[in-house]
């Protein structure tokens, strides 16, 4: 099960802020997410921790995605409503 842990990179080594329940020499996969990125202007907050892939998005990428979503929403709101049976 995935676990989120805060760590400090010191002397070339990541040092977690708490003890990890791992066996000696157990391999793990890491997603590195800088804390300053999480608290940046994107407003991702805890979403970035839940979905580490989001942290890789730059502010400009998020803004472009928001514009696309808003345009799609605008088209849906102005689409003519068809009555059932009409074509």
DSSP file (Angstrom, degrees, kcal/mol; ACC not computed):
  #  RESIDUE AA STRUCTURE BP1 BP2  ACC     N-H-->O    O-->H-N    N-H-->O    O-->H-N    TCO  KAPPA ALPHA  PHI   PSI    X-CA   Y-CA   Z-CA
    1    1 A X              0   0    0      0, 0.0     0, 0.0     0, 0.0     0, 0.0   0.000 360.0 360.0 360.0 133.5    0.0    0.0    0.0
    2    2 A X        -     0   0    0      1,-0.0     2,-0.4     2,-0.0     0, 0.0  -0.257 360.0-165.1 -61.7 144.7    1.4    3.4   -0.9
    3    3 A X        -     0   0    0      2,-0.0     2,-0.5     0, 0.0    -1,-0.0  -0.990  12.8-143.9-131.6 139.5    2.8    5.6    1.9
    4    4 A X        +     0   0    0     -2,-0.4     2,-0.4     2,-0.0    45,-0.0  -0.916  26.5 172.9-104.4 126.8    3.6    9.3    1.9
    5    5 A X        -     0   0    0     -2,-0.5     2,-0.4    15,-0.0    -2,-0.0  -0.994  28.4-132.4-134.5 137.9    6.6   10.2    3.9
    6    6 A X        +     0   0    0     -2,-0.4    11,-2.9    29,-0.0     2,-0.3  -0.723  34.1 176.1 -85.6 139.1    8.4   13.5    4.3
    7    7 A X  E     -A   16   0A   0     -2,-0.4     2,-0.4     9,-0.3     9,-0.3  -0.947  26.4-132.6-141.4 161.5   12.2   13.2    4.0
    8    8 A X  E     -A   15   0A   0      7,-2.3     7,-3.0    -2,-0.3     2,-0.8  -0.960  17.4-136.4-116.0 134.0   15.3   15.4    4.0
    9    9 A X  E     +A   14   0A   0     -2,-0.4     2,-0.4     5,-0.2     5,-0.2  -0.816  39.3 161.8 -90.6 113.4   18.0   15.0    1.4
   10   10 A X  E >   -A   13   0A   0      3,-3.0     3,-1.5    -2,-0.8    -2,-0.1  -0.995  59.5  -7.8-140.8 128.9   21.3   15.3    3.3
   11   11 A X  T 3  S-     0   0    0     -2,-0.4    -1,-0.1     1,-0.3     3,-0.1   0.855 129.1 -53.2  55.3  38.5   24.8   14.2    2.4
   12   12 A X  T 3  S+     0   0    0      1,-0.2     2,-0.4    -3,-0.0    -1,-0.3   0.579 120.2 100.9  78.6   9.3   23.5   12.5   -0.8
   13   13 A X  E <  S-A   10   0A   0     -3,-1.5    -3,-3.0    -5,-0.0     2,-0.5  -0.982  70.5-127.9-131.6 138.6   20.9   10.4    1.1
   14   14 A X  E     -A    9   0A   0     -2,-0.4     2,-0.6    -5,-0.2    -5,-0.2  -0.744  25.6-164.8 -81.7 126.0   17.2   10.7    1.6
   15   15 A X  E     -A    8   0A   0     -7,-3.0    -7,-2.3    -2,-0.5    -2,-0.0  -0.925  12.0-140.0-117.2 108.0   16.4   10.6    5.4
   16   16 A X  E     -A    7   0A   0     -2,-0.6    -9,-0.3    -9,-0.3     4,-0.1  -0.262  12.7-129.8 -65.7 152.7   12.7   10.0    6.2
   17   17 A X  S    S+     0   0    0    -11,-2.9     2,-0.3     2,-0.1    -1,-0.1   0.497  89.2  31.7 -83.1  -2.4   11.2   11.9    9.1
   18   18 A X  S    S-     0   0    0    -12,-0.3     2,-0.1     0, 0.0    -2,-0.1  -0.970  97.1 -83.0-147.4 163.5    9.8    8.7   10.6
   19   19 A X        -     0   0    0     -2,-0.3     2,-0.4     1,-0.1    -2,-0.1  -0.434  43.5-141.8 -68.7 138.0   10.6    5.0   10.9
   20   20 A X        -     0   0    0     -2,-0.1     2,-1.7     2,-0.1    -1,-0.1  -0.821  12.1-128.4-104.2 141.4    9.6    3.0    7.8
   21   21 A X        +     0   0    0     -2,-0.4     2,-0.3     2,-0.0    -2,-0.0  -0.582  61.7 133.1 -87.3  76.4    8.2   -0.5    8.0
   22   22 A X        -     0   0    0     -2,-1.7     2,-0.2     4,-0.0     3,-0.1  -0.935  55.8-119.9-127.1 148.9   10.5   -2.0    5.5
   23   23 A X    >   -     0   0    0     -2,-0.3     3,-2.0     1,-0.1    -2,-0.0  -0.530  50.0 -82.1 -80.3 154.8   12.6   -5.2    5.5
   24   24 A X  T 3  S+     0   0    0      1,-0.3    -1,-0.1    -2,-0.2     3,-0.1  -0.328 115.9   6.5 -56.4 135.8   16.4   -4.9    5.2
   25   25 A X  T 3  S+     0   0    0      1,-0.2    -1,-0.3    -3,-0.1     2,-0.2   0.597  90.3 155.7  65.0  14.6   17.4   -4.4    1.5
   26   26 A X    <   -     0   0    0     -3,-2.0     2,-0.3     1,-0.1    -1,-0.2  -0.529  40.2-129.1 -71.4 135.3   13.8   -4.2    0.4
   27   27 A X        +     0   0    0     -2,-0.2     2,-0.3    -3,-0.1    -4,-0.1  -0.664  30.0 179.0 -86.9 140.7   13.4   -2.3   -2.9
   28   28 A X        -     0   0    0     -2,-0.3     2,-0.5     2,-0.0     0, 0.0  -0.914  26.4-125.1-134.0 161.6   10.9    0.5   -3.1
   29   29 A X        -     0   0    0     -2,-0.3     2,-0.4     2,-0.0    -2,-0.0  -0.937  27.8-154.4-109.2 132.2    9.8    3.0   -5.8
   30   30 A X        -     0   0    0     -2,-0.5     2,-0.5     2,-0.0    -2,-0.0  -0.849  14.9-161.5-110.3 142.0   10.0    6.7   -5.0
   31   31 A X        -     0   0    0     -2,-0.4     2,-0.5     2,-0.1    -2,-0.0  -0.984  22.5-146.6-113.2 114.3    8.1    9.6   -6.4
   32   32 A X        +     0   0    0     -2,-0.5     2,-0.4     2,-0.0    -2,-0.0  -0.727  22.8 173.6 -88.1 123.9   10.1   12.8   -5.5
   33   33 A X        -     0   0    0     -2,-0.5     2,-0.2    23,-0.0    -2,-0.1  -0.961  26.6-136.0-132.8 112.2    7.9   15.8   -4.8
   34   34 A X    >>  -     0   0    0     -2,-0.4     4,-1.4     1,-0.1     3,-1.0  -0.494  12.3-136.7 -70.7 133.4    9.6   18.9   -3.5
   35   35 A X  H 3> S+     0   0    0      1,-0.3     4,-1.8    -2,-0.2    -1,-0.1   0.854 103.5  58.7 -60.8 -36.3    7.6   20.5   -0.7
   36   36 A X  H 34 S+     0   0    0      1,-0.2    -1,-0.3     2,-0.2    -2,-0.1   0.801 104.1  54.0 -64.4 -25.5    7.9   24.0   -2.1
   37   37 A X  H X4 S+     0   0    0     -3,-1.0     3,-1.0     2,-0.2     5,-0.3   0.871 105.6  52.2 -72.8 -38.3    6.2   22.7   -5.3
   38   38 A X  H 3< S+     0   0    0     -4,-1.4     7,-0.8     1,-0.2     6,-0.2   0.896 114.0  41.9 -65.1 -40.5    3.2   21.4   -3.3
   39   39 A X  T 3< S+     0   0    0     -4,-1.8    -1,-0.2     5,-0.1    -2,-0.2   0.302  95.6 113.3 -92.2  10.5    2.6   24.7   -1.5
   40   40 A X  S X  S-     0   0    0     -3,-1.0     3,-0.9    -5,-0.1     5,-0.2   0.178  89.7 -77.2 -69.3-165.8    3.2   26.7   -4.7
   41   41 A X  T 3  S+     0   0    0      1,-0.2    -1,-0.1     2,-0.1    -3,-0.1   0.421 109.4  88.2 -79.8   1.4    0.7   28.8   -6.6
   42   42 A X  T 3  S-     0   0    0     -5,-0.3    -1,-0.2     1,-0.1    -3,-0.1   0.766  85.1-138.4 -72.8 -23.4   -1.0   25.8   -8.3
   43   43 A X    <   +     0   0    0     -3,-0.9     4,-0.1    -5,-0.2     3,-0.1   0.703  61.3 132.0  74.6  18.2   -3.4   25.3   -5.4
   44   44 A X    >   +     0   0    0     -6,-0.2     3,-2.4     1,-0.2     4,-0.2   0.856  28.0 159.6 -71.9 -34.0   -3.0   21.5   -5.6
   45   45 A X  T >> S-     0   0    0     -7,-0.8     3,-1.1     1,-0.3     4,-0.6  -0.218  72.1  -0.9  51.2-128.3   -2.4   21.2   -1.8
   46   46 A X  H 3> S+     0   0    0      1,-0.3     4,-2.0     2,-0.2    -1,-0.3   0.672 123.0  74.7 -69.5 -16.9   -3.1   17.7   -0.7
   47   47 A X  H <> S+     0   0    0     -3,-2.4     4,-2.9     1,-0.2    -1,-0.3   0.882  90.8  57.0 -61.4 -36.3   -4.0   16.6   -4.2
   48   48 A X  H <4 S+     0   0    0     -3,-1.1     7,-0.3     1,-0.2    -1,-0.2   0.863 107.7  47.6 -64.3 -34.7   -0.4   16.6   -5.1
   49   49 A X  H  < S+     0   0    0     -4,-0.6     3,-0.4    -3,-0.2    -1,-0.2   0.871 115.4  44.7 -71.3 -36.8    0.4   14.2   -2.3
   50   50 A X  H  < S+     0   0    0     -4,-2.0     2,-0.4     1,-0.3    -2,-0.2   0.832 127.5  29.1 -74.9 -33.1   -2.5   11.9   -3.4
   51   51 A X    >X  -     0   0    0     -4,-2.9     3,-2.1    -5,-0.2     4,-0.5  -0.763  68.4-176.7-128.8  84.0   -1.6   12.1   -7.0
   52   52 A X  G >4 S+     0   0    0     -3,-0.4     3,-1.0    -2,-0.4     4,-0.5   0.751  78.9  70.4 -56.2 -25.3    2.2   12.7   -7.3
   53   53 A X  G >4 S+     0   0    0      1,-0.2     3,-1.1     2,-0.2     4,-0.3   0.830  89.6  63.1 -61.8 -30.3    1.9   12.9  -11.1
   54   54 A X  G X4 S+     0   0    0     -3,-2.1     3,-1.6     1,-0.3    -1,-0.2   0.813  90.3  66.5 -63.9 -29.7    0.1   16.3  -10.7
   55   55 A X  G << S+     0   0    0     -3,-1.0    -1,-0.3    -4,-0.5    -2,-0.2   0.755  90.9  63.3 -65.7 -22.8    3.2   17.8   -9.1
   56   56 A X  G <  S+     0   0    0     -3,-1.1     2,-0.3    -4,-0.5    -1,-0.3   0.653  83.2  98.5 -75.9 -13.9    5.0   17.5  -12.4
   57   57 A X    <   -     0   0    0     -3,-1.6     2,-0.1    -4,-0.3    -3,-0.0  -0.561  69.9-138.0 -77.2 135.1    2.6   19.9  -14.0
   58   58 A X     >  -     0   0    0     -2,-0.3     4,-2.1     1,-0.1     3,-0.4  -0.474  27.3-105.3 -84.1 162.3    3.8   23.5  -14.3
   59   59 A X  H  > S+     0   0    0      1,-0.2     4,-2.4     2,-0.2     5,-0.2   0.874 122.6  54.9 -54.9 -39.2    1.5   26.4  -13.6
   60   60 A X  H  > S+     0   0    0      1,-0.2     4,-2.2     2,-0.2    -1,-0.2   0.867 106.1  51.8 -65.8 -35.0    1.2   27.1  -17.3
   61   61 A X  H  > S+     0   0    0     -3,-0.4     4,-2.3     2,-0.2    -1,-0.2   0.917 110.8  47.4 -65.5 -43.2    0.1   23.5  -17.9
   62   62 A X  H  X S+     0   0    0     -4,-2.1     4,-2.3     2,-0.2    -2,-0.2   0.899 111.8  50.5 -64.2 -40.6   -2.6   23.8  -15.2
   63   63 A X  H  X S+     0   0    0     -4,-2.4     4,-2.2     2,-0.2    -2,-0.2   0.904 110.4  49.5 -64.7 -41.3   -3.8   27.1  -16.7
   64   64 A X  H  X S+     0   0    0     -4,-2.2     4,-2.2     2,-0.2    -2,-0.2   0.908 111.4  49.3 -64.4 -42.0   -4.0   25.6  -20.2
   65   65 A X  H  X S+     0   0    0     -4,-2.3     4,-2.3     1,-0.2    -2,-0.2   0.891 109.9  51.3 -63.0 -40.4   -6.0   22.7  -18.9
   66   66 A X  H  X S+     0   0    0     -4,-2.3     4,-2.6     2,-0.2    -2,-0.2   0.907 109.1  50.7 -63.9 -42.1   -8.4   25.0  -17.0
   67   67 A X  H  X S+     0   0    0     -4,-2.2     4,-2.5     2,-0.2    -2,-0.2   0.920 110.7  49.0 -62.3 -43.7   -8.9   27.1  -20.2
   68   68 A X  H  X S+     0   0    0     -4,-2.2     4,-2.3     1,-0.2    -2,-0.2   0.920 112.1  48.5 -61.3 -44.1   -9.7   23.9  -22.2
   69   69 A X  H  X S+     0   0    0     -4,-2.3     4,-2.4     1,-0.2    -2,-0.2   0.918 111.5  49.5 -62.1 -44.4  -12.2   22.8  -19.5
   70   70 A X  H  X S+     0   0    0     -4,-2.6     4,-2.5     1,-0.2    -1,-0.2   0.895 110.2  50.6 -64.4 -39.6  -13.9   26.2  -19.4
   71   71 A X  H  X S+     0   0    0     -4,-2.5     4,-2.3     2,-0.2    -1,-0.2   0.917 111.3  48.3 -63.9 -42.4  -14.2   26.3  -23.2
   72   72 A X  H  X S+     0   0    0     -4,-2.3     4,-2.0     2,-0.2    -2,-0.2   0.902 112.3  48.8 -63.1 -41.4  -15.8   22.8  -23.2
   73   73 A X  H  X S+     0   0    0     -4,-2.4     4,-2.3     2,-0.2    -2,-0.2   0.911 109.3  52.6 -63.8 -42.9  -18.2   23.8  -20.5
   74   74 A X  H  X S+     0   0    0     -4,-2.5     4,-1.5     1,-0.2    -2,-0.2   0.906 109.0  50.0 -60.4 -43.3  -19.1   26.9  -22.3
   75   75 A X  H  < S+     0   0    0     -4,-2.3     4,-0.4     1,-0.2    -1,-0.2   0.899 110.5  50.0 -62.4 -41.0  -19.9   24.9  -25.5
   76   76 A X  H >< S+     0   0    0     -4,-2.0     3,-0.8     1,-0.2    -2,-0.2   0.892 109.1  51.4 -65.4 -39.2  -22.1   22.5  -23.5
   77   77 A X  H 3< S+     0   0    0     -4,-2.3    -1,-0.2     1,-0.2    -2,-0.2   0.810 115.0  42.0 -68.9 -29.2  -24.0   25.3  -21.8
   78   78 A X  T 3< S+     0   0    0     -4,-1.5     2,-0.3    -5,-0.2    -1,-0.2   0.334  84.9 117.5-101.4   6.7  -24.8   27.0  -25.2
   79   79 A X  S <  S-     0   0    0     -3,-0.8    -3,-0.0    -4,-0.4     2,-0.0  -0.572  74.4-108.3 -73.9 133.7  -25.6   23.8  -27.1
   80   80 A X        -     0   0    0     -2,-0.3     2,-0.5     1,-0.1    -1,-0.1  -0.348  30.1-122.7 -63.3 142.0  -29.2   23.7  -28.3
   81   81 A X        -     0   0    0     -3,-0.0     2,-0.4    -2,-0.0    -1,-0.1  -0.758  23.0-147.0 -89.3 125.5  -31.4   21.3  -26.5
   82   82 A X        -     0   0    0     -2,-0.5     2,-0.2     4,-0.0     3,-0.1  -0.747  11.4-129.2 -93.1 138.6  -33.1   18.8  -28.7
   83   83 A X    >   -     0   0    0     -2,-0.4     3,-2.0     1,-0.1    -1,-0.0  -0.585  41.3 -89.6 -80.2 149.0  -36.6   17.5  -27.9
   84   84 A X  T 3  S+     0   0    0      1,-0.3    -1,-0.1    -2,-0.2     3,-0.1  -0.341 114.0  23.8 -62.8 139.0  -36.9   13.7  -27.9
   85   85 A X  T 3  S+     0   0    0      1,-0.3    -1,-0.3    -3,-0.1     2,-0.2   0.171  99.5 108.0  91.2 -16.3  -37.8   12.4  -31.3
   86   86 A X    <         0   0    0     -3,-2.0    -1,-0.3     1,-0.1    -4,-0.0  -0.651 360.0 360.0 -94.3 152.6  -36.5   15.4  -33.2
   87   87 A X              0   0    0     -2,-0.2    -1,-0.1    -3,-0.1    -3,-0.0   0.367 360.0 360.0-121.7 360.0  -33.3   15.3  -35.3
